[in-house]
Amino acid sequence: MNIEDELFNKYRIDKSKLIKYGFIKDNKNYIYKKNILDDKFTIAVEYNKKIKGKIIEIEFNDEYTNFRRESLGEFSSNIKNEFINLLVDIRTKCATKDSFNFDQTKRINNLIMEKYEVFPEFLWEKFPSYAIYRKTKKWFALIGSVGINKIDKNSDSTTEVEIINLKISPNNINELLNKKGIYEAYHMNKKNWITIILDNTLTDEDIMDYIEESYNLVNK
């Protein structure tokens, strides 16, 4: 993993903040440049789905790559520190930490925020990956991570998966439990809640339909 990927792993870039920081938009790319070491080098940072950076030696207009070597002298170490310090500053001012690992979890989180104008609340220090969503005092969704054997009685795997718990009409639960990707509620009332695994077994659209039902039930 290179420096950029390591620093921005599990961080989400806010493009509007890039512009405020000083990035220039060029088609789909966002570009930022900073001269360092008495204007002898330029750090060029580019964002297009991910952050990439390079260092240019101004006098020769040539890319300087020695700072990426494992064994560094004092000069290359100084350049590497300048590079890292800039990236950390960009991360601090233009990115937010992603609390979820699964791509579908990230999409569902964004869809919930957009549709219901709520943000995930992380209430438990012992369970930092658990988030609740509520429009009033009542939760209508909970996202968390568990070993798959905790929700799937036929599995011996302890591999962690991300799930969402939703409130469903008791009349519909038995039918839903026959669908792949839907399970009895984990750590919630099984008569009124279900657990859905967020691994793309169900489409985002189907999950959002169940979220809407849950939202309507808890906000009556």
N, C-alpha and C positions, 0 to 999 in steps of 0.2 A: 504494500500500500504506500503510495507516495505521500508527500507532506500535505498536499491539498486535501486528498481523500481522508487522511487521518484526522485532520483538523475539522473538516466539515461533515464527518460521518454522523448521521442522525441529526443534522441541522437542516432547516428549511430556509431558503433565501427569500426575502421579501424584496421584490424588484423595485417597488416604490422607494424603499430605503436605500437601494443602490444608487438611484438617481440623486437622492438627497446627499449621499456620501460623496458624490462627485463622479460617478461612473457616467460614461457617455454611451447612449444607445446607438448601435450601428446594425440595422436590420434586426436580427434576433439576438445579437450579441450585446453584452454590456461590458464596456472596457474602461479600465482605470489604470493610470500610470503615475508613478512617483519616482523622482530622482533621489538617489542616495549617495553617500560617501563623496561629498563635494561635487555632485553632479557628474561623477564618473560612470555610474551605472543607473539603469532605469529598471524598476520593477513594473512589469506589465501583468495585470490581472484581468482575466476574461471570464465572464459568466454566460453560459448557454447550457442550461440544464444542470451543469456542475461547474464548480470553480476550477480554473486552471491558471497557472502562473508561470512566468519565465523572467529571467534577468538578462538584460541587454547591456553589453559594454559599449558605451556611447561612442568612444573614439573610433572603434572599428565597426560599429553597427553590427555586432556579432553576439550571438547568444552565449551566455556564460553558464556552464552546467556543472562546474566543479563542486559547487555547494551541495550537490545531491549525492556526492560520494560518501561512503561510509567513514572513511578516514580523512579527516580534514585538518588543514593547517590553520593558523590563527586568522589569516586573511579570509579564507573561505568560510570559516566559522562565523566571522563578523557579518559577512554577506548573508549567510543562512539565517542568522538571528534577525537581521533587518527584514528578510523575507517573511519569516514566521511572525514577527511582531506586527507587520502590516496585515497578514491574513487573520491573525487573532483579533485585531482591531475591526476589520471588516465583519468578521463573524459576530463580534459583540454588538455592533451597531446595525447590522443588516440581516441577521438571521435569528431564528428561534429554534430551540432544541426540540427535536421530534421525540415525543414520548412513546411512540409506537414503532414496531418493527415491520409488521406485515403491510404490504402495499394496499391491500383492501381496507385494512384498519385505518390507514391514513386517509384514504378517499372517503370512507364513511364518516370519519371525524369531521372532515372539511364540509361534507354535505349536510351534516347535522348543524354545524355552526351557521352555514349559509341559510338553511331553510328555517331554523327555529330561533336564530339570533341568540344562541347560548354558547358558552365556552365550557370545555371540560374542566371539572373540578377534581383535584387530586387531594383527597381527604386523609389518607392513611400513610403515615410515615413508614410503616412496615411493609406496605404494598404500594410503592411509588408508581407502578405502572397501571394502577386501577383508577379509572376516571368515571365520574358520574355526570349525567346531564339532566338538568331540571329547568323548567320554565317557571314553576312556582316552587313550593317547598318540597314537592314530591318528585322523585326521580322517574324519568321515563326510559332511561337507558343506562346501562353500566358496561363499560369496556374493561377487560382485564386479561391476564394471561394465566394459564394453568397447564399442567401436564395433561396430555390428551386422554390418558387413562382415567382421569378424574371425571370426564364427561362421557366417554365412550366405554361402556361396560365390556365391549368385545376387544378392547385394545390393552396390551401390556406396556405400551410405549409411554415413557415419561417425558417425551419431547414436548417442549412448551409450545402452546398455540395461543393465539389471541381470539377472544370470544366477545360477544355482546349479549347481555341479558335484557330481554324485553317482556313487557306485560302484554298478555294476549287473552282474549275472551276464553273462558274455560270451555266453551262449546267447541272451540276450534283446535284446542291443544292436541288432542289425541290424533286428529288427522295430520297435523303438522309434524308430529313426532315420527311419522312414517316417511318423511322427506329426508333425503340425504343432506347432511350438514346441519340438521336441527336436532337438539337433544333436550332431555329434561333439564330444568333450570339448575344451574350450579350455585349452591349456597343461597337459594331463594325459594320462595313458595312454589312448589311444582304444580300446584293447581291453577296458578295464575301467571306464571312466567315460563319462558323458554330460554334456552341458550343456543346461539348460532355461532358456528365457527367461521372466522373471517379469513378463509383461505381460498376464496373465489369459487367454492362449491356452489354457493348461491350468487346470483348477480347482485350488483349494487342496487339495481332497481327493485328487486324483490325484497332485499333487506330494508330499503327505505320505506316500502309499503308496510312492513311489519313495524318499523319504527313509528310510522304515522299512527298505526292502530294503538301502539303503546302510549304515544303522546296523548291521543284523544281519551284513552281510558283513564289515565292518571290525572288528567286536567278537566274532568267532568265537574 
